Amino acid sequence: MIELLNNAYSTCSQKVRLCLHEKGLPFTDTQIDFRKNEHLAPDYLALNPNGVVPTLVHDGQPIVDSSVIMEYLDEVFPQVPLSPDGPVGRADMRAWLRYFEEVPTAAIRVPSFSQIFVRHFAGLTDEQFGAEAKARPLRTHFYQKMGRTGFSDQEVEASFNALAQTIARMQKRLAGDVWLCGDALTLADICVYPTFDRMADLGPRRCGRRRPTSVAGSPPCARGQPTRQPIIREAASRTVIPNCRKSRYEAGYLQSPW
C-alpha cells in the first residue's frame, strides 16, 4: 500500500505525484493542510521530522525528501523505468537532480512565498511570527529572512537569476537531446516540471519584476515528443495541481512567460 502525505500547492509534492502517475501506481492521497499547520503536528513529525511535504508511506515505512522518494519508487517499482540504463546515464540524471534541488527548487520558493504565502502572516506580531518561524525544523532561517513583508528586492532578483541559469543550462542540453538525459523521460524531467509550472503561474507581472535578460524563449522539456498521458492526467486535475496547463506537455514544451 502506498500513501502520499502531500499538499497540492507544493512543487515537491507535485513531482512525486507525477512520478506515481507516470508509473501507473495507485496511491492514497492524504492532503496536508498548511493553514492548520498539519505538517508541524506531532503525528506528522513522527513520520517526517523535517516538517515538510511530501512524505511517502509504503507498507508502513516512511520515505522522506521528494527526490529520494522518486528514486525509491523507481527502484522498488521498475516496471516503468524512469532512470537511464547505464551507470553513466544514471549519474548524469542524479547530477541534474542535485542541481535542481540546489538551484531552481530553492529559487522558486522566494517569489512563491514572497508574493503568495506571506500574506497569511501579515496580521501577526513580530513575536508571533518568530514563533511560527522557529516551529519549522528546516525552514526557520528561510522564514526569518522573509519576515512578515516578504523578501527584499535583491533576494528576489537573485532567485530570478538562478531560474534564468537553469533555463539556459537546460536549453544547452536540449539542443542535442530529446529529454534531459537522452531519448527517454527520466526523473530529472519530472523533477523540474513543477518549477516551470510555478513560474508560469506567478508570471513576471505577479512577481513585479522584469523578465531575466538571459532567458531567451521557452525552455523545451522534450522536443517533438508524443503526449505524456499520465502526466497530463495529473497536471490537468484541478484538485491536484491548480492552474497547471494541459497544453504544456501536449505541445512537448515547458512553457515559461519569463
C-alpha positions in Angstrom: 0.0 0.0 0.0 1.2 3.5 -0.9 0.1 6.6 0.8 1.4 10.1 -0.1 1.0 12.8 2.5 1.3 15.9 0.5 -0.1 19.3 -0.4 -1.4 20.1 -3.9 0.3 23.5 -3.9 3.7 22.1 -3.0 6.0 21.8 -6.0 7.9 19.0 -4.3 4.6 17.1 -3.8 3.7 17.6 -7.4 6.9 16.0 -8.7 6.2 12.8 -6.6 2.6 12.7 -7.8 3.8 13.0 -11.4 6.2 10.1 -10.8 3.4 8.0 -9.3 1.1 8.6 -12.2 3.8 8.1 -14.8 4.4 4.7 -13.3 0.7 3.9 -13.0 0.9 3.3 -9.3 -2.3 3.7 -7.2 -1.9 5.6 -4.0 -3.8 7.1 -1.2 -3.8 10.8 -1.5 -3.6 12.4 2.0 -3.7 16.2 1.8 -1.8 18.1 4.5 -3.4 21.4 5.3 -0.7 24.1 5.7 -3.2 26.6 7.1 -3.8 24.2 10.0 0.0 23.5 10.4 -0.7 19.9 9.9 2.8 19.4 8.6 4.0 20.5 12.1 1.7 18.3 14.1 3.4 15.7 16.3 2.0 12.7 14.4 3.3 14.1 11.1 6.7 15.0 12.6 6.9 11.4 13.8 6.9 10.4 10.1 8.9 13.3 8.8 10.9 15.2 11.4 11.8 17.8 8.8 8.2 19.1 8.9 7.8 19.5 5.1 5.9 17.7 2.4 5.7 15.2 0.9 6.1 12.0 2.9 5.6 8.6 1.2 4.5 5.7 3.4 5.0 2.4 1.7 3.9 -0.7 3.6 4.2 1.3 6.8 7.7 2.6 6.1 8.0 6.4 5.7 10.3 7.7 3.0 11.1 11.5 3.0 12.6 14.0 0.6 10.9 14.3 -2.8 13.8 13.3 -4.9 14.7 10.4 -2.6 11.1 9.3 -2.9 11.2 9.3 -6.7 14.4 7.3 -6.7 12.9 4.9 -4.2 9.8 4.4 -6.4 11.9 3.8 -9.4 13.9 1.2 -7.6 11.0 -0.6 -6.0 8.7 -0.4 -9.0 11.0 -0.8 -12.0 8.3 -1.9 -14.5 8.1 1.6 -15.9 11.7 2.7 -15.7 12.4 6.4 -15.2 16.2 6.2 -15.0 18.7 5.6 -17.7 20.1 2.1 -18.2 23.8 2.5 -17.6 25.7 3.9 -14.7 27.0 6.9 -16.6 23.4 7.8 -17.6 22.2 7.4 -14.1 25.0 9.5 -12.7 24.0 12.2 -15.2 20.4 12.1 -14.1 21.4 12.3 -10.4 23.6 15.3 -11.2 20.6 17.0 -12.7 18.5 16.1 -9.7 21.1 17.6 -7.3 21.3 20.7 -9.4 17.6 21.2 -9.5 17.4 20.8 -5.7 20.2 23.3 -5.1 19.2 25.9 -7.7 15.7 26.2 -9.1 13.8 24.4 -6.4 15.3 26.7 -3.8 15.0 29.8 -6.0 11.3 29.4 -6.8 10.4 29.4 -3.1 11.4 33.1 -2.9 8.8 34.6 -5.3 6.3 31.9 -4.3 6.4 32.8 -0.6 7.0 36.5 -1.1 4.1 37.1 -3.4 1.6 34.4 -2.4 2.1 32.8 1.0 3.5 35.8 3.1 0.0 37.4 3.2 -1.0 34.7 5.7 1.4 36.1 8.2 0.7 39.8 7.7 -1.5 40.1 10.8 1.0 38.5 13.2 3.1 40.4 15.7 6.9 40.1 15.4 6.8 37.7 18.4 4.1 35.5 16.8 5.9 35.4 13.5 9.1 34.5 15.3 7.4 31.6 16.9 6.0 30.5 13.5 9.5 30.5 12.1 11.1 28.6 14.9 8.4 25.9 14.7 9.7 24.9 11.2 12.6 22.5 11.5 14.1 23.0 8.0 12.7 26.5 7.2 13.4 28.6 10.3 16.2 30.7 8.6 14.1 30.9 5.4 11.1 32.4 7.3 13.3 34.7 9.3 14.8 36.1 6.1 11.4 36.5 4.5 9.8 38.2 7.5 6.2 39.3 7.6 6.5 41.5 4.5 8.4 39.3 2.0 11.9 39.0 0.7 14.0 42.0 -0.4 14.3 43.1 -4.0 17.9 41.8 -4.0 16.8 38.4 -2.9 14.0 38.2 -5.4 16.4 39.3 -8.2 18.9 36.6 -7.1 16.2 34.0 -7.3 15.3 35.1 -10.8 18.9 34.9 -11.9 19.1 31.3 -10.5 16.0 30.4 -12.6 17.5 32.1 -15.6 20.6 30.0 -15.2 18.5 26.8 -15.0 16.7 27.6 -18.2 20.0 28.4 -20.0 21.6 25.1 -18.9 18.5 23.1 -19.9 18.4 24.8 -23.3 22.0 23.9 -23.9 21.4 20.2 -23.1 18.2 20.0 -25.0 19.8 21.4 -28.1 21.1 17.9 -28.7 18.9 15.6 -26.7 15.2 14.8 -26.8 14.9 14.7 -23.0 17.4 16.0 -20.4 19.1 12.6 -20.2 18.7 11.3 -23.7 15.8 9.8 -25.6 13.5 8.8 -22.7 11.7 10.6 -19.9 13.5 10.4 -16.6 13.2 11.6 -13.0 15.2 14.6 -14.0 12.5 15.9 -16.3 9.8 15.2 -13.8 11.7 16.9 -11.0 11.9 20.2 -12.8 8.4 20.4 -14.3 6.6 21.8 -11.3 9.1 24.6 -11.0 8.3 25.8 -14.5 4.6 25.4 -13.8 5.0 27.6 -10.8 6.9 30.2 -12.8 4.1 30.3 -15.3 1.5 30.7 -12.5 3.4 33.5 -10.9 4.4 35.3 -14.1 6.7 38.3 -14.3 3.8 40.7 -13.6 2.7 38.8 -10.5 6.3 39.0 -9.2 6.5 42.7 -10.1 9.9 42.2 -11.7 11.3 42.3 -15.2 12.0 39.2 -17.3 15.6 38.0 -16.8 17.6 39.2 -19.7 19.5 35.8 -20.0 16.3 33.9 -20.8 15.5 33.7 -24.5 12.3 31.9 -25.3 10.6 28.9 -23.6 12.8 26.0 -22.5 11.7 22.7 -24.0 11.2 19.7 -21.9 11.0 17.3 -24.8 11.2 18.2 -28.5 8.6 16.6 -30.7 7.6 14.0 -28.1 4.1 12.4 -28.1 1.7 13.3 -25.3 2.6 12.0 -21.9 -0.8 10.9 -20.8 -0.1 10.0 -17.2 1.5 13.4 -16.6 -1.4 15.2 -18.3 -4.0 13.4 -16.3 -2.2 14.6 -13.2 -1.5 18.1 -14.4 -5.0 18.7 -15.7 -6.7 17.8 -12.5 -7.8 21.0 -10.7 -7.6 19.4 -7.3 -4.1 18.1 -7.9 -2.0 20.9 -9.4 -4.2 24.0 -9.6 -3.7 26.2 -12.7 -1.5 23.7 -14.4 -2.0 24.0 -18.1 -2.5 20.7 -20.0 -1.1 22.2 -23.2 2.4 22.4 -21.9 3.0 18.7 -22.2 0.8 18.2 -25.2 3.0 20.7 -27.1 6.1 19.0 -25.8 7.4 22.1 -24.1 7.7 23.5 -20.6 6.3 27.0 -21.3 7.6 30.0 -19.4 6.5 33.6 -19.7 9.8 34.8 -18.2 
